[in-house]
């Protein structure tokens, strides 16, 4: 007889055959037998242990993963799809599907594995990876991956006379959660051709806003404000286009209308001396209301001895005015938001020195933490461009930086809100605890599990956590700061939406309450919605 593939989970006596014992070894199979346990006849029962060990060794041998990739809408196989294996420690070269959509990874250890399929213009639902498990005793693990084709949006941009806008800029935006607030974020850009036509393609299914803008013609007094489809100058009045998988939205035409340009004028001042500044550059950056999309606008060189400046031809909208200057080796800077919906005169742009924050980080709890691996990052508390800097931390936990908002250790963020006046030095001591708790449990496989701190939690923003449940629905949230939380699970959710209290309040399922103490492990099962 030959020993066969499988794992010996145990033996059971079946009976006797010519005075010899007949045993069945569960999980150990003969060649060609994939479903039936092996039945072996032995003369000496002492040989059973050796047989079981041999089967066990066969069961733990590496096994392949093989599968196919198909178009989720048509079922047709997809060739030239790159398949990446993400679950093994050693680097593994991607494989590419053949003309029948097939792929194969060989010699992989028993256990769970994660695959990622990539082909331009195709997407998995929610851009999720695919989990698959190689079980002991299997010949191979097989999987079918379904990719959805991207959609497209096309149309024509014209002026008030119906003439095409040539080389006009097309901006595709979508609403997404940024820091717990829903804002417009950039998806892609394009330009119109000589007929004013554009086409955006390879788009995943979701809702979009389309905005068109014309290039400025030197010497032409007419200005064309950026316009959202169908004819709105503000994103709040625009019509969102909901695109399904593989859908082609044609005829998304936008007509631009001329508008009078506005004037912005004022003075630039040195905040330290209260005197005018000259030989300085001011930059205007425009953005839509409630948007994280910024576009560099006009720049002006201030050469007037009195620090006066004038900028003409501004289209209506919100702008950020920025400027920087070095005064006797000390940097001065200014950042301010202005709304332009009329001529605005006498704006005073005051440049001030930044806030210096110095401090020390102290670690509490058992275990070691190399403070030199921690990075200090600057994050403005306002929706503005730029600002701040970064620094490394000394082995003694000391740091010094212009403005401190957050500290990052690995993939965990600990935040500390600080404020100060121009030129002020702020001193602080920060305590990091290594005595965090853990929340684990079960939910629907593949669900996103979000741990949401209570509304009154200190440093609340840094306490939000989100993980994905594995193929068996298990999840683990490590490093949880002691406190009260609500646990939610979602099968389909926008990233970051769990940081929006209004969104959570609209859900029919308000989640599961959980309180975590230091070094405590809480086991909680949660139903996905």
C-alpha positions in Angstrom: 0.0 0.0 0.0 1.0 3.6 -0.4 0.6 6.4 2.2 -1.6 9.1 0.8 -2.3 12.8 1.1 -4.2 14.1 4.2 -4.1 14.5 7.9 -4.7 11.7 10.4 -7.2 13.1 12.8 -7.6 9.7 14.5 -8.2 6.1 13.9 -11.3 4.0 14.3 -11.5 0.2 14.3 -13.8 -1.0 11.4 -13.7 -4.7 12.1 -11.6 -7.7 11.3 -10.5 -9.3 8.0 -8.8 -12.7 8.1 -7.8 -12.1 11.7 -6.2 -8.7 10.8 -7.4 -5.3 12.0 -9.1 -3.0 9.5 -8.7 0.7 10.4 -10.0 3.9 8.8 -7.7 6.9 9.1 -9.9 10.0 8.8 -8.3 12.6 6.5 -5.7 10.2 5.0 -6.6 9.2 1.4 -5.2 6.9 -1.3 -4.2 8.3 -4.6 -7.3 9.0 -6.7 -9.6 8.9 -3.6 -10.6 12.5 -2.8 -13.8 12.0 -0.8 -13.4 8.7 1.1 -11.2 8.2 4.2 -8.5 5.7 3.7 -9.2 2.1 4.9 -6.0 0.2 5.7 -5.4 -3.4 6.8 -2.5 -3.8 9.2 -1.0 -6.9 10.9 0.5 -5.0 13.8 -1.6 -2.2 15.6 1.7 -0.6 16.7 2.1 0.5 13.0 -1.0 2.8 13.4 0.9 5.6 15.1 3.5 5.7 12.3 0.8 5.7 9.7 -0.9 8.6 11.4 2.3 10.6 11.5 2.9 10.0 7.8 -0.5 11.2 6.9 -0.1 14.3 9.1 3.2 15.1 7.3 1.5 14.7 3.9 -1.4 17.0 5.0 0.9 19.9 6.0 2.8 19.8 2.7 2.4 23.0 0.6 -0.5 23.2 -1.7 -1.3 25.4 -4.8 -4.0 28.1 -5.2 -5.6 28.1 -8.6 -8.5 30.0 -10.0 -10.1 32.1 -12.7 -10.9 35.7 -13.2 -14.1 36.6 -15.0 -16.1 39.7 -16.0 -18.8 40.0 -13.3 -21.3 41.4 -15.8 -20.8 39.0 -18.7 -19.1 36.0 -17.1 -16.4 36.1 -19.8 -12.8 35.1 -18.7 -10.4 38.0 -18.3 -6.9 37.7 -19.6 -3.8 39.7 -18.5 -5.1 40.2 -15.0 -2.3 40.6 -12.5 -2.8 38.5 -9.3 -0.9 39.5 -6.3 -0.4 37.2 -3.2 -0.4 39.4 -0.1 -0.4 36.8 2.7 3.1 35.3 2.7 6.1 36.7 4.4 8.6 36.3 1.5 8.2 38.4 -1.6 6.1 36.6 -4.2 6.0 37.5 -7.9 2.5 38.3 -9.2 1.1 35.9 -11.8 -0.9 36.9 -14.9 -4.1 35.2 -16.1 -4.0 33.3 -19.4 -6.4 33.6 -22.3 -9.0 31.6 -20.3 -8.6 33.8 -17.3 -6.7 31.1 -15.3 -4.0 31.6 -12.8 -2.0 29.4 -10.3 0.2 29.9 -7.3 2.2 26.7 -6.3 3.6 25.4 -3.1 1.8 27.6 -0.5 1.5 26.7 3.2 -1.8 25.5 4.6 -3.8 28.4 6.0 -5.5 31.6 4.9 -4.3 33.6 2.0 -5.2 37.0 0.5 -5.3 37.7 -3.2 -5.5 41.0 -5.1 -6.6 41.2 -8.7 -5.5 44.2 -10.8 -6.5 45.1 -14.4 -6.8 48.7 -15.5 -10.5 49.6 -15.9 -11.8 46.8 -13.7 -12.6 46.7 -10.0 -13.6 44.4 -7.2 -16.6 45.4 -5.1 -15.4 48.2 -2.7 -11.9 47.5 -4.1 -11.7 44.6 -1.6 -9.1 41.8 -1.7 -10.1 38.2 -1.9 -9.5 35.8 1.0 -9.1 32.0 0.4 -8.1 29.2 2.7 -5.9 26.1 2.0 -7.2 23.4 4.2 -5.2 20.4 5.4 -5.8 17.4 3.1 -6.9 19.5 0.1 -5.3 18.8 -3.3 -5.5 22.6 -4.0 -7.6 25.6 -3.1 -9.6 27.1 -6.0 -11.4 30.5 -6.3 -13.2 32.5 -8.9 -12.6 36.2 -8.8 -15.2 38.5 -10.3 -14.1 41.9 -11.6 -16.5 44.7 -12.5 -15.8 46.9 -15.6 -15.4 50.6 -15.0 -17.8 53.1 -16.5 -17.4 56.3 -18.5 -18.7 59.8 -18.6 -18.5 61.9 -21.8 -19.9 65.2 -23.1 -19.2 68.6 -24.7 -18.3 71.9 -23.2 -19.3 75.1 -25.0 -19.5 78.8 -24.3 -22.6 81.1 -24.4 -22.5 81.2 -28.2 -22.3 77.4 -28.5 -18.7 77.4 -29.6 -16.5 74.6 -28.2 -14.3 75.3 -25.2 -10.9 74.0 -26.5 -8.4 72.7 -23.9 -10.8 73.2 -21.1 -10.1 71.5 -17.9 -12.5 68.8 -16.8 -12.5 67.8 -13.1 -14.1 64.7 -11.8 -15.0 64.8 -8.0 -16.8 62.7 -5.5 -17.9 63.1 -2.0 -15.9 61.3 0.6 -15.2 61.4 4.3 -12.1 63.3 5.3 -11.5 63.4 9.0 -15.0 62.5 9.7 -16.5 65.2 7.5 -17.9 64.7 4.0 -16.1 66.7 1.5 -15.3 66.8 -2.2 -12.2 65.0 -3.2 -10.4 64.8 -6.6 -10.9 61.6 -8.7 -9.3 62.5 -12.0 -8.9 65.3 -14.6 -9.0 65.6 -18.3 -9.1 68.2 -21.1 -11.4 68.9 -23.9 -10.3 68.4 -27.5 -10.7 70.7 -30.5 -14.4 70.0 -30.6 -14.9 70.7 -26.9 -15.4 67.0 -26.2 -14.2 65.0 -23.3 -14.4 61.4 -22.0 -13.5 60.1 -18.6 -13.3 56.3 -18.4 -12.3 53.3 -16.2 -14.5 54.7 -13.4 -15.6 52.6 -10.5 -19.4 52.7 -9.7 -20.3 55.6 -7.5 -21.7 59.1 -7.6 -19.7 61.9 -9.2 -19.7 65.6 -9.8 -18.3 67.0 -13.1 -16.8 70.5 -13.3 -15.6 72.3 -16.4 -13.3 75.4 -16.6 -12.0 77.4 -19.5 -8.5 78.6 -20.0 -8.1 82.3 -19.6 -7.4 84.3 -22.8 -4.9 87.1 -22.3 -6.5 90.5 -22.8 -10.0 89.1 -22.9 -12.1 90.9 -20.2 -14.6 88.0 -20.2 -14.2 85.4 -17.5 -15.8 82.0 -17.3 -16.3 80.7 -13.8 -15.8 77.0 -13.3 -19.2 75.3 -13.8 -20.6 72.0 -12.4 -22.9 69.9 -14.4 -25.5 70.9 -15.5 -25.1 74.7 -14.8 -24.1 75.4 -11.2 -21.1 77.4 -10.0 -21.4 75.9 -6.5 -21.0 72.2 -5.8 -24.0 72.2 -3.5 -26.3 73.1 -6.4 -24.7 70.6 -8.8 -26.4 67.4 -10.0 -24.5 64.2 -9.0 -24.1 61.5 -11.7 -24.6 57.9 -10.3 -22.5 55.6 -12.4 -23.2 51.8 -12.4 -20.6 49.2 -13.2 -19.7 49.3 -16.9 -22.2 52.1 -17.6 -21.6 54.8 -20.2 -23.0 58.2 -19.4 -23.1 60.2 -22.6 -24.3 63.7 -23.3 -23.1 65.2 -20.0 -22.8 68.6 -21.6 -21.8 71.8 -19.8 -22.3 75.4 -21.1 -20.1 78.1 -19.6 -21.4 81.6 -19.1 -19.3 84.7 -18.8 -19.1 86.6 -15.5 -17.6 89.8 -14.4 -14.2 89.4 -12.7 -13.7 90.8 -9.2 -10.9 92.8 -7.6 -9.0 92.0 -4.5 -6.7 94.6 -3.0 -5.1 95.4 0.3 -1.8 95.6 2.2 0.9 93.2 3.5 2.1 93.9 7.0 4.9 92.6 9.2 3.2 91.4 12.4 6.3 91.9 14.5 7.0 95.5 13.6 3.5 96.5 12.4 5.2 98.0 9.3 4.5 97.3 5.6 6.3 94.5 3.8 7.6 94.8 0.2 9.4 92.4 -2.2 7.1 89.6 -1.2 5.1 87.1 -3.2 1.4 86.4 -2.4 -0.3 83.3 -3.9 -4.1 82.8 -4.2 -5.3 79.2 -4.2 -8.9 78.5 -5.1 -11.2 75.7 -4.0 -14.9 74.8 -3.9 -16.8 75.2 -0.7 -16.6 72.1 1.4 -13.9 70.7 -0.9 -10.3 69.5 -0.3 -9.6 70.2 -4.0 -7.2 73.2 -4.3 -6.1 74.8 -7.5 -3.3 77.3 -7.7 -4.6 80.7 -8.8 -2.9 84.0 -9.5 0.3 85.1 -7.9 1.3 88.7 -7.3 4.7 90.3 -6.5 4.3 93.0 -3.9 6.8 95.8 -4.7 5.0 98.8 -3.5 6.9 100.4 -0.5 3.6 100.6 1.4 3.0 96.9 0.9 -0.1 97.6 -1.3 -1.3 95.0 -3.9 -4.1 94.5 -6.4 -5.3 91.4 -8.1 -7.9 91.8 -10.9 -10.1 89.3 -12.7 -10.9 86.9 -9.9 -13.9 84.6 -10.6 -16.3 84.1 -7.7 -15.3 81.5 -5.1 -13.3 80.9 -2.0 -9.5 81.5 -2.0 -6.7 80.9 0.4 -4.1 83.8 0.5 -0.6 82.6 1.5 2.7 84.5 1.9 6.1 83.9 3.5 9.0 86.2 4.4 12.2 85.9 6.4 12.9 88.8 8.8 16.4 88.7 10.3 16.6 85.0 10.0 13.1 84.4 11.5 10.5 83.0 9.1 7.2 84.8 9.0 4.1 83.5 7.3 0.4 84.2 6.6 -2.5 82.0 5.7 -6.1 83.2 5.4 -9.3 82.3 3.7 -11.3 84.9 1.8 -14.6 84.7 -0.1 -14.7 86.6 -3.4 -18.3 87.4 -4.5 -17.7 91.1 -5.0 -14.8 93.6 -5.2 -12.9 93.3 -1.9 -10.6 96.1 -0.9 -8.5 97.0 2.1 -7.6 93.3 3.0 -4.8 93.2 5.5 -2.4 90.2 5.2 -0.3 90.1 8.3 2.7 87.8 8.4 3.5 86.4 11.9 6.2 84.0 13.3 5.0 80.5 14.0 4.3 78.8 17.3 7.1 76.7 18.7 6.1 73.6 20.6 8.7 71.8 22.8 8.0 68.8 25.0 8.8 65.3 26.0 7.1 62.0 25.6 7.0 59.6 28.6 6.1 55.9 28.3 4.1 54.1 30.9 3.3 50.4 31.2 5.2 47.1 30.7 7.2 46.6 27.5 9.7 48.6 25.6 9.1 51.3 23.0 11.9 52.9 20.9 11.0 56.5 20.9 13.4 57.3 18.1 11.0 55.4 15.8 8.2 57.9 16.5 7.6 60.6 14.0 6.1 64.0 14.9 3.7 65.2 12.2 1.9 68.6 11.9 -1.7 68.7 11.0 -3.7 71.9 10.8 -7.0 72.0 12.7 -8.5 74.0 9.8 -9.2 73.1 6.2 -6.3 75.0 4.7 -3.4 74.2 2.4 0.1 73.5 3.8 1.5 74.7 7.1 3.8 73.1 9.7 6.5 70.5 9.3 7.8 67.3 10.9 10.5 66.1 13.2 12.0 63.0 14.8 12.0 62.3 18.5 15.1 61.8 20.6 15.8 58.6 22.6 14.8 60.6 25.7 11.5 61.5 24.2 12.3 65.1 23.6 11.0 67.0 20.6 10.7 70.5 19.2 8.6 71.6 16.3 6.8 74.7 15.0 3.3 73.4 15.5 2.3 69.9 16.9 -1.0 68.2 16.3 -0.4 64.5 16.1 2.2 61.7 16.8 2.4 58.5 14.8 3.7 55.2 16.0 3.5 52.5 13.4 -0.1 52.5 12.2 -1.5 54.0 15.4 -2.0 57.7 15.9 -2.1 59.5 19.2 -3.3 63.1 19.0 -2.9 66.1 21.2 -4.7 69.4 20.5 -2.4 72.4 21.1 -2.9 76.1 20.4 -0.8 79.2 20.7 -0.3 82.8 19.6 2.1 83.9 17.0 5.7 83.7 18.2 4.7 81.8 21.4 6.6 78.8 22.8 4.4 76.0 24.1 5.7 73.4 26.5 4.0 70.0 27.0 4.5 66.6 28.4 2.9 63.7 26.6 2.3 60.3 28.2 2.0 57.2 26.0 0.5 54.1 27.6 1.5 50.5 26.6 -1.4 49.1 28.6 -4.1 49.3 25.9 -6.8 46.7 25.7 -8.1 44.5 22.9 -11.6 43.9 21.3 -12.2 40.7 19.4 -15.2 38.8 18.2 -17.1 37.5 15.2 -19.3 39.1 12.5 -20.1 38.5 8.9 -16.9 37.4 6.9 -15.4 40.4 5.1 -17.3 43.0 7.1 -15.7 46.2 8.1 -15.7 46.5 11.9 -15.4 50.0 13.4 -14.8 50.9 17.0 -16.3 54.3 17.7 -15.4 56.2 20.9 -18.0 58.0 23.0 -18.7 61.6 22.1 -17.0 63.0 25.2 -13.8 60.9 24.9 -10.6 62.7 25.2 -8.5 62.9 22.0 -11.5 61.3 20.3 -10.2 61.4 16.8 -7.2 59.2 17.5 -9.4 56.5 19.1 -11.4 55.5 16.1 -10.3 52.1 14.9 -11.4 50.0 11.9 -10.5 46.5 10.8 -11.8 43.9 8.3 -13.1 40.6 9.4 -11.4 37.5 8.0 -12.9 34.7 5.9 -14.4 33.2 9.0 -15.8 36.4 10.4 -13.1 36.8 13.1 -11.8 40.3 13.9 -9.3 41.7 16.4 -8.8 45.4 17.3 -5.5 45.7 19.3 -4.1 48.7 21.2 -7.4 50.1 22.3 -7.2 53.0 24.8 -9.3 52.4 27.9 -12.7 53.9 27.7 -16.3 53.4 26.4 -17.0 52.6 22.7 -19.7 51.5 20.3 -18.9 48.6 17.9 -20.3 48.6 14.4 -20.0 46.2 11.5 -20.7 47.1 7.9 -20.9 45.1 4.7 -20.8 48.2 2.5 -19.6 51.5 3.9 -17.6 54.5 2.8 -14.2 54.7 4.4 -14.2 57.1 7.3 -18.0 57.4 7.5 -18.0 55.9 11.0 -16.4 59.1 12.2 -19.5 61.0 11.3 -22.0 61.1 14.2 -24.8 62.2 11.9 -24.3 59.2 9.7 -24.1 56.8 12.7 -27.3 58.3 14.1 -29.2 57.5 10.9 -28.4 53.8 11.1 -31.2 51.4 12.1 -28.7 49.4 14.1 -26.9 51.6 16.7 -24.1 49.1 17.3 -23.0 47.3 20.5 -21.7 49.1 23.5 -18.4 48.0 25.0 -16.2 49.3 27.8 -12.5 48.5 27.7 -10.1 48.7 30.7 -6.3 48.6 30.7 -4.8 45.3 29.3 -8.3 43.9 29.1 -9.5 41.7 26.2 -13.2 42.0 25.4 -15.0 39.4 23.2 -18.0 40.9 21.4 -20.0 39.6 18.5 -21.6 42.2 16.3 -24.2 41.9 13.5 -23.2 43.5 10.2 -25.6 46.0 8.5 
